[in-house]
Amino acid sequence: MFGHFTKVAPGICLVFATLARAGDAGDCGVLPPPPWQMTQLLPVVARCNRDVVAAQGMLMAADAEVRVSSQRPNPTLTLGVSNINPQAGIGPGNLFDKTVDTAVRLDQPIERGGKAALRQATATASRQASRSDLEMVVRQQQAEFIKDWHTAVAAGERRDLLAEMLALSRQSEALASKRVQAGDLPANDLTRISLETLRAETDLHQAEAEVRESGLAVLRLLGVNTASDSLTLSPAWPETVAPVTPTETVAIENRPDVAALRARLESARSARDLARALTREDISVGLQVDHWPISAANQQGTGNSLSLSVSLPLAIRHQHQGEIQRSEADYRLAQDALDSARQTALNDLAARQAAVEAARRRLDILQSRIIPASRQIADRAETAYAKGAGSVLDLLDSRRQLRQVSLEGVAARLDYARALVDWRLAAGTTPDASEVPSSLPVPASVTESRQ
């Protein structure tokens, strides 16, 4: 009568309206040919998701900062003329023989204290932090995509369950109508069945709206240019086994958000060393060439001279104490942020592990005990009613109970799948890990429910 809720249809077709995306996204405007598997579209999330694209832009900016930090100060060229006599004029001849003094000067700043290397180390560490940020954003968005995918599949399963229940209710309503006409059934019983049919229709309409809404959420995370088309989602439920948690220290250090904070701490350390290096003032070396031709005002003859100069600032009013103090504060803040993130990651990992185990146990109980028992009760009520030995109230009550526990089974499987994705993210692994530990057996009840 009522198909097992673990038997999923080959695909769930969702019809979507046109979704426009501003700008050119390269190959983000085309999805792979249907039917689609979840693993097929995960690379699209990593390439086209809007948050991922923004994080890629931040990484590009960090790359530019590394390039800027590797640049050394440019020299300065100065050209000048002097000793111009308005009464005598500048005289005949080419530009070099004009009766004015000319000077050409070249100044080159020279950094001291290893500032260039420290500046580049600071930018390189910041770029590594941006790279880890990008990796974390990709994992987060892929995790959200997987959870939304499971949500859409579960919405389709709920719709199918309610559609089967509606079809069954309509069959019962037709049979009851014939029995009322034959005088074998009270009219009130037919009214009760008709009301149950109407409730099933409204529930189905709501389920269809949820299917559409959940499918739109999947496309939103893809960030693709998608025209009106049907999107087929194939089920990709995980195995209901308890995940093995890696060593906690290893797990949290593998998380990209913790790695980003480690890189920012290294950047803050280099920035602190750079601030300390400011106490070694930079100098500027200058070389100048002077030329003066013979003229009525200058009878000493044409001459050329060279001059060399060195300039350096005098640290009289300050020795960059403010910059050093600020860099020390930034370093302590970076250290505190890393320590806090590690503690938060440990707590998050423990909480996610507990949530996965609770969801697994709930799903196991529903699949192995509650749903089979409810199905037996419903089958007995259907048989009794068909033979005229059962009441309509018993029939409707058994159907409601079966529908409720079947929908709870779909919700439990969705909760387990979402909890497993969150645990993988907290454990520092990729959210699309499909392998299951071979050291943990699958519960017998789960194996039987798939047969």
Buried (B, 14 or more C-beta within 10 A) or exposed (E): EBEBBBEBBEBBBBEBEEBEBEEEBEEBEEBEEBBBBBEBBBEBBBBBBBBBBEBBEBBEEBBEBBEEBEEEEEEEEEEEEEEEBEEEBBBEEEEEEBBBBBBEBEBBBEBBBEBBBBBBBBBBBBBBBBBBBBBBBBBBBBBBBBBBBBBBBBBBBBBBBBBBBBBBBBEBBEBBBEBBEEEEBEEEBBEBBBEBBEBBBEBBEEBBEBBBEBBBBBBBBBBBBBEEBEBBBBBBBBBBBBBEBBEBEEBBBBBBBBBBBBBBBBBBBBBBBBBBBBBBBBBBBBBBEBBBBBBEEBEEEEEEEEEEEEEEEEEEEEEBEEBBEEBBEBBEEBBEBBEEBBEEBBEBBEEBBEBBBEBBBBBBEBBBEBBBEBBEBBBEBBEBBEEEEBEBEBBBBBBBBBBEBBBBBBBBBBBBBBBBBBBBBBBBBBBBEEEBEEEEEEBEBBEEBEE
